[in-house]
Amino acid sequence: MEIEIKIGREESGANAINVPNTCKKAGRHHASLQWKDGKATLIDNESANGTFVNGQRIAKKGVKETDTVWLGGIGDDVCYQLDLKKIFDSCRKAEEGQRTDYSKEFEDIKRAYMDYKAEETRIKNSQNVKMRIVNFIPMIAGGLFALIPLGFMRMIGLAIGVVVTLVLLSQSSKHDIQEEITELQIKYQPRYCCPKCGMKFPFTTHWKKLEADGKCPNPKCNAEFVK
């Protein structure tokens, strides 16, 4: 994407920097900045008092946002200093707004889903181990019934205790697993979303569905996931 920003005391419009009239040494159409593919070139429009980059007068020069640029001189109130960081940020924002190809970012979306599913499987497998242990308790209780002579009421009491323990352990285990999965979703949600509009994708939506559609499901977003 190419952007041209005109700079001067009589420049106006969306892609222009209007230099205050108090900066009399800056020209009416002093300079222009050309932006292309993340790089900027500053061009002096044969101004009377010159354009200076890091103290050196230039006719045309590639600039970085950390460079110091003055129009019409250096350091005087009647000269003008460009805010390159602000200009670069504006150009990047405009460039990002026009961009549609997000196929590279989609690779991280895929990895985020697969990493999430791997951890979710680990949590569920751990849950299954716990439930097998819980289900083993009745066998232990049965062994106790066979080995220890107990009265009828004591046997009933022990049986009720076993059942209550099983129910409580099961409920607690289900609550724990849901808490872990919720935390897992919070962890991966910032990566499992559209890199342009920020739309969050539910983890019930497989990345292959997004790939098959080829674009962000948000109708207001034009991000394409398949180039």
Helices and strands as residue ranges (DSSP letters): E 2-8, E 16-18, E 31-36, E 39-44, E 51-53, E 56-58, E 60-63, E 69-71, E 80-82, H 84-98, H 103-147, H 152-188, H 207-213
